[in-house]
């Protein structure tokens, strides 16, 4: 049998008047040391070595490309220039309309006036005239002075676009008068470089009928471009079928400028039919 004192160790009441022993001292945790991180500011390189000439992408971030003499950028992928620094932006508000028109007049005097097909004859066989009596309101040329356009020199802009169009137009007038086929113009360049406005400005200068086919996600229908048949009253109480020309056919029959903005957006059937006008026969069947 076990000793009862041993069985109840720790359960015996202590004398309340007995002196109590002091509690054991508690250990304090040492305070963590504060670490101070000093940022090193690199010294600024020379101005000539810090000149930005462009930007490139690396690891999803846009970083500057510096001039020769600076540290070369080590890109993990081929360097792709996404912006060119070509100098301070032009203050377009400082360019007045008066200066613009004076510049246009000076260019016309320099490169010669543009002959209008409805006035005068070039070459021994003459030249085709404009059927102004058939030109509808939608194809009237822009009013003079309503198309602001500047032939500024820019790395991504077609240089001298109006100059090229004037020269091509005069050459086509002579080619047609000699019985040869004219040469069409195709403008190729990045968006926003003045292709559309350049052609509209040329139509304003020449005051030729202007047939415009816009670039639209929902392009014009085949009937709007080529033509359509409709039933109309025949005057005797019945109806008859009548053909109505589309925009392309009007431009070809009555003369003027046919401006197709974004040829690639035209329906494939329209492009195929249009090739009939670009071959040697220069004819299109509408049956």
C-alpha positions in Angstrom: 0.0 0.0 0.0 1.4 3.3 -1.0 2.1 6.1 1.4 -0.9 8.5 1.6 1.4 11.5 1.9 2.9 10.5 -1.4 -0.5 9.9 -3.0 -1.7 13.4 -2.2 1.5 15.4 -2.9 0.5 18.8 -4.1 -3.0 18.7 -2.8 -2.3 19.6 0.9 -3.4 23.1 1.9 -0.6 25.4 2.7 -0.5 27.6 5.7 -1.8 31.0 4.7 0.5 32.7 7.3 3.6 31.0 6.2 6.0 33.3 4.5 5.9 32.9 0.7 9.0 32.5 -1.3 9.7 35.2 -3.9 8.6 34.4 -7.5 11.3 33.4 -9.8 12.7 36.2 -11.8 11.3 36.5 -15.4 13.6 36.8 -18.3 13.1 39.8 -20.6 13.3 39.2 -24.3 15.9 41.3 -25.9 14.6 44.0 -28.2 15.1 43.4 -31.9 17.8 45.5 -33.3 16.7 48.1 -35.9 18.4 47.7 -39.2 18.8 50.9 -41.3 19.1 50.4 -45.0 20.8 53.2 -46.9 19.9 53.7 -50.5 22.8 54.5 -52.7 22.0 57.3 -55.2 24.0 56.7 -58.4 25.9 59.6 -59.7 24.3 61.3 -62.7 26.2 60.5 -65.9 27.2 63.2 -68.3 24.5 64.9 -70.3 25.7 63.6 -73.6 25.6 60.0 -72.3 22.1 60.4 -70.9 20.3 61.6 -74.0 17.3 59.6 -74.8 16.8 58.6 -78.4 14.0 56.1 -78.0 12.4 53.5 -75.8 12.4 49.7 -75.7 10.5 46.9 -73.8 12.2 44.6 -71.4 10.5 42.2 -69.0 7.2 44.0 -69.5 8.6 47.4 -68.7 9.4 50.4 -70.9 12.9 51.6 -70.6 14.8 54.4 -72.4 17.4 53.8 -75.1 20.3 56.2 -74.4 22.8 57.7 -76.9 26.1 56.1 -77.7 28.5 56.2 -74.8 26.0 55.2 -72.1 25.4 51.7 -70.7 24.0 49.5 -73.4 20.6 47.9 -72.6 20.8 44.2 -72.2 17.3 43.1 -73.3 16.1 39.5 -72.8 14.2 39.8 -76.1 14.9 41.7 -79.3 14.8 45.4 -78.8 11.7 47.0 -80.2 11.6 50.7 -80.6 8.0 51.8 -79.7 8.6 55.6 -79.7 10.9 58.0 -81.3 12.0 61.2 -79.7 12.3 63.6 -82.6 12.3 66.8 -80.7 9.8 69.1 -79.0 6.2 68.8 -80.3 5.0 71.3 -82.9 2.6 74.0 -81.5 -0.1 73.6 -84.1 -2.1 76.5 -82.6 0.6 78.9 -83.6 0.1 78.1 -87.3 -2.6 80.4 -88.7 -4.9 79.6 -91.6 -3.5 82.6 -93.4 0.0 81.1 -93.4 -1.4 77.8 -94.5 -3.2 79.3 -97.5 -0.2 81.4 -98.4 1.9 78.2 -98.4 -0.6 76.4 -100.7 -0.6 79.3 -103.2 3.2 79.4 -103.2 3.3 75.6 -104.0 0.8 76.1 -106.8 2.9 78.8 -108.3 6.0 76.7 -107.9 4.7 73.5 -109.5 2.3 75.0 -112.0 -1.4 75.2 -112.1 -3.4 72.0 -112.4 -5.5 71.9 -115.6 -9.2 71.2 -114.9 -10.7 68.7 -117.4 -13.8 70.8 -118.0 -11.7 73.7 -119.4 -9.1 73.7 -122.1 -7.6 70.9 -124.2 -4.3 69.1 -123.8 -2.7 67.3 -126.6 -3.8 66.7 -130.2 -6.7 64.4 -129.3 -8.1 66.5 -126.5 -9.0 65.1 -123.1 -12.2 63.7 -121.5 -14.5 66.2 -119.9 -16.4 66.1 -116.7 -20.1 65.4 -117.0 -21.1 68.1 -114.4 -24.8 67.7 -115.3 -24.6 64.1 -114.0 -22.6 64.8 -110.8 -24.9 64.6 -107.8 -24.6 66.6 -104.6 -22.7 63.9 -102.7 -19.8 64.0 -105.2 -19.4 67.8 -105.2 -15.7 68.8 -104.5 -14.9 70.3 -101.1 -15.3 74.0 -100.9 -12.0 76.0 -101.2 -10.5 76.7 -97.9 -12.3 74.0 -96.0 -9.6 71.3 -95.9 -6.7 72.2 -93.7 -3.6 70.2 -94.7 0.2 70.7 -94.3 2.9 68.9 -96.2 5.2 68.9 -93.2 8.3 66.7 -93.2 7.9 63.8 -90.8 9.8 60.5 -90.6 6.5 58.5 -90.9 4.6 60.8 -93.3 4.6 60.7 -97.1 6.9 63.5 -98.1 5.4 65.9 -100.7 2.1 64.0 -101.1 0.3 66.9 -102.9 3.3 67.5 -105.1 3.2 63.8 -106.2 -0.5 63.9 -106.9 -0.3 67.1 -108.9 2.5 65.7 -111.1 0.7 62.4 -111.5 -2.5 64.1 -112.5 -0.8 66.3 -115.2 0.9 63.2 -116.6 -2.4 61.3 -116.8 -4.0 64.2 -118.6 -1.3 64.0 -121.3 -1.4 60.2 -121.4 -5.1 60.2 -122.0 -4.8 63.0 -124.7 -2.3 60.7 -126.5 -4.6 57.7 -126.4 -2.8 55.9 -123.6 -4.2 54.6 -120.4 -3.8 56.7 -117.2 -1.9 55.5 -114.2 -3.7 55.2 -110.8 -2.1 56.2 -107.5 -1.9 54.0 -104.5 -1.0 55.6 -101.2 0.7 53.4 -98.6 1.7 54.5 -95.1 1.0 54.2 -91.4 -2.4 55.4 -90.0 -2.5 59.1 -89.2 0.1 60.3 -91.7 -2.3 62.3 -93.9 -3.2 60.0 -96.8 -6.9 60.6 -96.6 -6.7 64.3 -96.0 -4.1 64.6 -98.7 -6.5 63.3 -101.3 -9.3 65.4 -100.0 -7.0 68.5 -100.2 -6.2 67.6 -103.8 -9.9 67.4 -104.6 -10.3 70.8 -103.1 -7.5 72.2 -105.2 -8.6 70.8 -108.5 -12.4 71.2 -107.7 -13.0 67.8 -109.4 -16.0 65.6 -108.5 -15.0 63.6 -105.5 -16.3 60.1 -105.0 -15.3 58.8 -101.6 -15.6 55.2 -100.3 -14.8 55.3 -96.6 -13.0 52.7 -94.6 -15.7 51.3 -92.3 -16.0 48.0 -90.4 -19.4 47.7 -92.1 -18.4 48.5 -95.7 -20.8 49.7 -98.4 -22.9 47.1 -100.1 -22.4 45.8 -103.6 -25.5 47.7 -104.7 -24.2 50.9 -103.3 -20.8 50.5 -104.9 -21.8 49.1 -108.3 -25.5 49.7 -108.8 -28.9 48.1 -108.6 -32.1 47.5 -110.5 -35.4 48.9 -109.2 -39.0 48.8 -110.4 -40.3 52.3 -111.3 -43.5 53.5 -112.9 -43.4 53.4 -116.7 -45.9 56.3 -117.1 -48.7 54.2 -118.5 -49.9 52.6 -115.2 -47.4 49.8 -115.2 -43.8 49.4 -113.9 -40.5 48.8 -115.5 -37.0 47.8 -114.4 -34.5 50.7 -114.2 -30.8 50.6 -113.4 -29.3 53.0 -110.9 -25.5 53.4 -110.9 -23.4 52.9 -107.7 -20.6 55.1 -106.5 -17.8 53.4 -108.5 -19.8 53.4 -111.8 -20.7 57.1 -111.4 -17.0 58.0 -110.9 -16.0 56.0 -114.0 -18.9 57.3 -116.3 -18.9 61.0 -115.3 -15.3 61.6 -114.3 -13.6 62.9 -111.2 -11.6 61.5 -108.3 -12.5 58.0 -107.0 -11.0 57.7 -103.5 -11.1 54.2 -102.0 -10.0 54.4 -98.4 -8.6 51.0 -97.2 -8.9 48.9 -100.3 -8.4 45.7 -98.3 -11.7 46.3 -96.4 -13.7 46.1 -99.6 -15.7 42.9 -100.1 -13.9 40.2 -102.1 -16.5 40.3 -104.8 -16.1 44.0 -105.3 -12.3 43.6 -105.6 -12.7 40.9 -108.2 -15.1 43.0 -110.2 -12.9 46.1 -109.9 -10.0 44.2 -111.5 -12.0 44.2 -114.7 -11.4 48.0 -114.9 -7.7 47.7 -114.2 -6.8 45.3 -116.9 -6.2 46.1 -120.6 -9.9 46.1 -121.6 -10.9 48.6 -118.9 -14.5 47.4 -119.0 -16.9 46.1 -116.5 -20.0 44.0 -117.2 -23.1 45.0 -115.1 -25.4 42.3 -116.3 
